[in-house]
């Protein structure tokens, strides 16, 4: 890989906070830190996998990026333009470039529209076609490219299986010819045999169209399979970022090590040593001082509960936020 | 017969719905011994949960019915139990762990009330004894501050905690058999690892048999002695885990193993996905249920149901091609693209 890669998406200090009210009279609103000071570069043509346990803010991150929810602070620039400053027509044009695929293929499709009109709708909204004939050709082509039977063009979502619905979602996203596709757990609602079909489809689409993927998942096997680089999130923060091969060969952050060792074995012959983290993920509500892992980490020192470690470059683009590796700061 | 704790013979569970008869479980057989673990794997809709619910007879009264086969527990016929025997069986001989920990506890009672009630009913304990036993078992499953947690409502606990409470309830009755239906599917991997370790410990301490239903082969490799692969209501392969992993014989098992993305694979390799989707269970019947997705399907697969036959000792498969698959190796499955 060359060092001078084109950056498609530059995320700097992105923070998203939600205010939570308990509903009791006189109670003060609390702050939930979903994404906390998150910085990341996404390069052209790569698949960046984002992995973390539930509640770590990975979906919020995806939704903030395509501005389904408004970020509290921080900037995101897409090929040099600050996307949070865009309005109206410019924003609409940007959304053509960035598309999203959601987790649940059952609730993300309008049940009253047919497969054909679901796939073709974005073409009309964004005025991408000039004639009815062109529209029809485009829809059929999209259906073929994601492996849907063109005879099913007039079927409704409930007549399709989960895997086929996810194919409709993919075709819908592809209709805009996006440069960046944010996939939020696109295969976690599917069975393994169907999941494998969809993962293969994602790979072949990327080969054909050179789309950049931001692939969000909680399944390390899936993430490893699709990604070039992997970002590990914990409690809204980026704790480790590196090449996918490197991550499995040489994980540095204690959380990553524990996460990897918690994966069930790949064969009955494999005996594994487990690094067990005590307790559970702390609540993202309220202010947290120090390293987010401090309370569970077997190597935690006194410093960890006082300061939050910054991302440290361990060489070769391998970044990790842990004092263990960066003592001399 | 009494050498096995649980023996299921040719069990068939059908659902009689307005749109036809759904053959959810269509002839499965297995045995489970004391202290052992049997895994049932399959995709959603393959009938694995219905098989488990048939064993504890938790089927919907009006539509679901075990039409054929037998279930015997310690030599007794479960299907002929009356209400009283059934309650005993469900309460003290067997425990069931459901998939969703958040909904399997009653939200309007505290954890303590639910645990105490169960012990009083099934073990005729006094309230004070039951309370102490419950605290003890909460401590055993690693819940911090068990006395305080006894007064918590389920919504105050996280998913992992709830699953621990359910496991604590399951073991406080010292059952001979625990049926766990996707016990870790709703949990994160680190919590999943904790829960699996817990189940292993309990099994070791009490010599409990475990029937583990899951779609995650990794969990099977870690936990089970034997594994049964189900597809569209039928057993397609049944063997001990090491045999199944190193020498799978059924094309569906090949596909299932190939579909799993592995950490040791190089990134972006093509997965051996199985083409197509599982069949409609109303329409299955007089053929091999896998024939429309199988790369080796022949004329006979469309006409006859393959019987489950023993190919080597303890290794059963249901495939018409069983004698001809020997020259094919697992890595040579080229039909899957």
Boltz contact constraints between the chains, C-beta under 6 A:
constraints:
  - contact:
      token1: [A, 53]
      token2: [B, 188]
      max_distance: 6.0
  - contact:
      token1: [A, 54]
      token2: [B, 188]
      max_distance: 6.0
  - contact:
      token1: [A, 161]
      token2: [B, 277]
      max_distance: 6.0
  - contact:
      token1: [A, 191]
      token2: [B, 43]
      max_distance: 6.0
  - contact:
      token1: [A, 191]
      token2: [B, 44]
      max_distance: 6.0
  - contact:
      token1: [A, 192]
      token2: [B, 259]
      max_distance: 6.0
  - contact:
      token1: [A, 193]
      token2: [B, 259]
      max_distance: 6.0
  - contact:
      token1: [A, 193]
      token2: [B, 274]
      max_distance: 6.0
  - contact:
      token1: [A, 196]
      token2: [B, 259]
      max_distance: 6.0
  - contact:
      token1: [A, 196]
      token2: [B, 271]
      max_distance: 6.0
  - contact:
      token1: [A, 196]
      token2: [B, 273]
      max_distance: 6.0
  - contact:
      token1: [A, 197]
      token2: [B, 273]
      max_distance: 6.0
  - contact:
      token1: [A, 199]
      token2: [B, 271]
      max_distance: 6.0
  - contact:
      token1: [A, 200]
      token2: [B, 270]
      max_distance: 6.0
  - contact:
      token1: [A, 200]
      token2: [B, 271]
      max_distance: 6.0
  - contact:
      token1: [A, 200]
      token2: [B, 273]
      max_distance: 6.0
  - contact:
      token1: [A, 203]
      token2: [B, 268]
      max_distance: 6.0
  - contact:
      token1: [A, 221]
      token2: [B, 261]
      max_distance: 6.0
  - contact:
      token1: [A, 221]
      token2: [B, 263]
      max_distance: 6.0
  - contact:
      token1: [A, 222]
      token2: [B, 261]
      max_distance: 6.0
  - contact:
      token1: [A, 224]
      token2: [B, 263]
      max_distance: 6.0
  - contact:
      token1: [A, 225]
      token2: [B, 261]
      max_distance: 6.0
  - contact:
      token1: [A, 244]
      token2: [B, 267]
      max_distance: 6.0
  - contact:
      token1: [A, 248]
      token2: [B, 263]
      max_distance: 6.0
  - contact:
      token1: [A, 262]
      token2: [B, 189]
      max_distance: 6.0
  - contact:
      token1: [A, 262]
      token2: [B, 190]
      max_distance: 6.0
  - contact:
      token1: [A, 262]
      token2: [B, 193]
      max_distance: 6.0
  - contact:
      token1: [A, 263]
      token2: [B, 189]
      max_distance: 6.0
  - contact:
      token1: [A, 264]
      token2: [B, 218]
      max_distance: 6.0
  - contact:
      token1: [A, 264]
      token2: [B, 219]
      max_distance: 6.0
  - contact:
      token1: [A, 264]
      token2: [B, 222]
      max_distance: 6.0
  - contact:
      token1: [A, 265]
      token2: [B, 221]
      max_distance: 6.0
  - contact:
      token1: [A, 265]
      token2: [B, 222]
      max_distance: 6.0
  - contact:
      token1: [A, 266]
      token2: [B, 262]
      max_distance: 6.0
  - contact:
      token1: [A, 267]
      token2: [B, 221]
      max_distance: 6.0
  - contact:
      token1: [A, 267]
      token2: [B, 245]
      max_distance: 6.0
  - contact:
      token1: [A, 268]
      token2: [B, 221]
      max_distance: 6.0
  - contact:
      token1: [A, 268]
      token2: [B, 241]
      max_distance: 6.0
  - contact:
      token1: [A, 268]
      token2: [B, 242]
      max_distance: 6.0
  - contact:
      token1: [A, 268]
      token2: [B, 245]
      max_distance: 6.0
  - contact:
      token1: [A, 277]
      token2: [B, 190]
      max_distance: 6.0
  - contact:
      token1: [A, 280]
      token2: [B, 158]
      max_distance: 6.0
  - contact:
      token1: [A, 280]
      token2: [B, 160]
      max_distance: 6.0
